[in-house]
Amino acid sequence: MKELNLGPENYCFKFDISEYNDIALLFSGGADSTLLLYLLLLENQIFSKKISAYVIDRHNRPVAKAKHIHRLLIEKFDTVIELQVLKIPRVEQHKEVIVGSLLLADQHEIVMSGVNKYPSDQSIRPNYIFQHFKDTETLKLPFKQLEKYHIIDAFYKLGVEDLLPHTHSCGLQLASPCQYHCFNCKERAWAYNVLGRESNFGV
């Protein structure tokens, strides 16, 4: 079980996969899912579980960038986990992850997502909220109590902050992150600011 004290308040976060055998991960290549895959691979050195990774071909076209950071992680751990592209029916943007998790729940024991808590700074919250995105028997959200600054801090506490510039968080279809226009970039800048670190928007 990996245990970390995160953020200025030293929030105690514990990550444990010991009770699961077949884990599907929704992987976008963002900071959240990259941290989640890193922790899964770290824990898997002890538990040797079956791990499958899936990227949804979403509105912001994350597939190529997700494959890049996925490859870096696989090489770091010298293991083999294929990143599969998950095709889902056309739905509203904020329902893509929910629909993807439901599809995978029919094929795996559990589905994990890196969805985290919305910022305590309400001025940058998005217009929609994942009201139905909650822990269930098949869907697990290990970061549900973590805000973005906890996620960023975890990379530093684990000594893998070099991965952050390779992650992709921007919600717009751009070659480079918009930095201060979409919710994802605003949240990321806010997180670095909380930690007193220079902002890095990834790729």
C-alpha positions in Angstrom: 0.0 0.0 0.0 1.5 3.4 -1.1 0.9 6.2 1.4 1.6 9.8 0.7 1.1 13.1 2.7 0.0 15.6 0.1 -0.4 19.4 -0.2 0.3 22.1 2.3 -2.1 20.4 4.8 -0.3 17.1 4.5 -3.5 15.2 3.5 -2.9 11.5 4.0 -3.6 9.5 0.8 -3.4 5.7 0.7 -3.4 3.7 -2.5 -4.1 0.0 -2.3 -5.1 -2.5 -5.1 -4.6 -5.7 -3.1 -8.2 -6.8 -3.2 -8.6 -6.5 -7.0 -7.4 -8.9 -9.7 -8.5 -7.5 -13.0 -8.3 -3.8 -13.3 -9.2 -1.6 -16.3 -7.9 2.0 -16.3 -9.4 4.9 -18.2 -6.3 6.7 -19.3 -6.4 10.1 -20.9 -2.7 11.0 -20.6 -3.5 13.8 -18.2 -1.8 14.3 -14.9 -4.6 12.4 -13.0 -4.6 9.3 -15.1 -0.8 9.3 -15.5 -0.4 9.4 -11.7 -3.0 6.6 -11.4 -1.2 4.4 -14.0 2.1 5.1 -12.2 0.7 4.0 -8.9 -0.9 0.9 -10.4 2.4 -0.1 -12.0 4.2 0.6 -8.7 1.8 -1.5 -6.7 1.8 -4.2 -9.3 5.4 -4.9 -8.7 4.2 -6.4 -5.4 0.7 -7.8 -6.4 1.1 -8.8 -10.1 -2.5 -8.0 -11.1 -4.0 -8.0 -14.6 -4.1 -4.3 -15.7 -5.7 -3.0 -19.0 -5.5 0.6 -20.1 -8.0 2.3 -22.4 -8.0 5.8 -23.9 -11.3 7.3 -25.1 -11.0 9.2 -28.4 -12.6 12.3 -27.0 -13.4 15.8 -28.2 -9.9 17.1 -27.4 -8.2 14.3 -29.3 -6.0 12.8 -26.6 -5.0 9.5 -28.2 -1.5 10.4 -29.6 -0.5 12.3 -26.5 -1.8 9.6 -24.2 0.2 7.0 -26.2 3.3 9.1 -25.7 3.1 9.3 -21.9 1.9 5.7 -21.7 5.0 4.6 -23.5 7.2 6.5 -21.1 5.6 4.8 -18.1 5.8 1.3 -19.6 9.5 1.8 -20.4 10.1 3.1 -16.8 8.7 -0.1 -15.4 10.0 -2.4 -18.1 6.6 -4.0 -18.5 4.0 -4.6 -21.2 0.5 -3.1 -21.0 -1.2 -2.2 -24.3 -3.1 1.1 -24.5 -6.3 0.3 -26.3 -8.5 3.0 -28.0 -12.1 2.7 -26.6 -14.8 3.7 -29.1 -18.0 4.9 -27.5 -21.3 6.2 -28.9 -21.5 9.9 -29.5 -22.7 11.5 -26.3 -22.4 14.9 -24.6 -18.9 15.9 -23.8 -19.2 15.5 -20.0 -20.7 12.0 -20.3 -17.9 10.4 -22.3 -16.0 9.1 -19.3 -19.1 7.8 -17.6 -20.2 5.9 -20.7 -16.7 4.5 -21.2 -16.6 3.2 -17.7 -19.9 1.5 -18.1 -18.8 -0.3 -21.2 -15.6 -1.5 -19.5 -17.4 -2.7 -16.4 -18.9 -5.5 -18.5 -15.4 -6.8 -19.3 -13.4 -6.3 -16.1 -13.7 -6.8 -12.4 -13.3 -3.0 -11.7 -12.7 0.1 -13.7 -10.5 2.9 -12.3 -10.6 6.5 -13.2 -8.4 9.4 -12.1 -11.3 11.8 -11.7 -10.5 14.1 -8.8 -12.3 16.6 -6.5 -13.3 19.9 -8.0 -11.2 22.9 -6.9 -12.0 24.6 -3.6 -11.6 27.8 -5.5 -15.1 28.0 -7.0 -14.2 30.7 -9.4 -12.6 28.2 -11.8 -15.1 25.4 -11.5 -16.5 24.1 -14.8 -20.1 24.7 -15.9 -21.0 21.0 -15.4 -20.4 18.7 -12.5 -20.1 14.9 -12.7 -23.1 14.3 -10.5 -23.3 10.6 -11.3 -19.6 9.9 -11.2 -19.3 8.0 -7.9 -17.7 4.9 -6.5 -19.7 1.8 -7.2 -18.9 -2.0 -7.0 -17.3 -1.8 -10.5 -16.1 1.9 -10.7 -13.4 3.0 -8.4 -12.2 6.6 -8.0 -9.1 6.6 -5.8 -8.6 10.4 -6.2 -12.2 11.4 -5.4 -11.0 13.3 -2.3 -7.9 14.9 -3.9 -7.8 18.3 -5.5 -5.5 19.0 -8.4 -2.7 20.4 -6.2 -2.7 17.0 -4.4 -2.2 15.3 -7.7 0.6 17.6 -8.8 2.3 17.3 -5.4 2.2 13.5 -5.6 4.5 13.6 -8.6 7.0 15.5 -6.6 6.6 13.3 -3.5 7.2 10.2 -5.6 10.2 11.8 -7.4 8.6 11.5 -10.9 7.9 15.2 -11.6 9.8 14.8 -14.8 6.6 13.1 -16.2 4.5 16.2 -15.7 5.7 18.0 -18.9 4.6 15.0 -20.9 1.0 14.9 -19.6 -1.9 16.3 -21.5 -4.6 18.2 -19.7 -5.9 20.9 -22.0 -9.6 20.5 -22.9 -9.4 22.2 -26.3 -8.4 20.8 -29.7 -5.1 22.6 -30.0 -1.5 21.6 -30.8 -0.3 23.1 -27.5 -2.2 23.8 -24.3 -4.3 26.9 -24.2 -2.9 27.6 -20.7 -5.6 30.0 -19.3 -8.8 29.5 -21.3 -10.2 26.0 -20.6 -11.1 24.7 -17.2 -8.4 22.0 -17.2 -5.6 24.5 -17.8 -7.0 27.0 -15.2 -7.2 24.2 -12.7 -3.7 23.1 -13.4 -2.3 26.6 -13.1 -4.2 27.1 -9.8 -2.8 23.8 -8.5 0.8 24.8 -9.1 0.1 28.2 -7.5 -1.2 26.5 -4.3 2.0 24.6 -4.1 4.1 27.6 -4.8 5.6 26.0 -7.9 6.0 27.4 -11.4 3.1 26.3 -13.7 3.7 23.6 -16.2 0.9 23.0 -18.7 2.3 19.8 -20.3 2.0 19.0 -23.9 
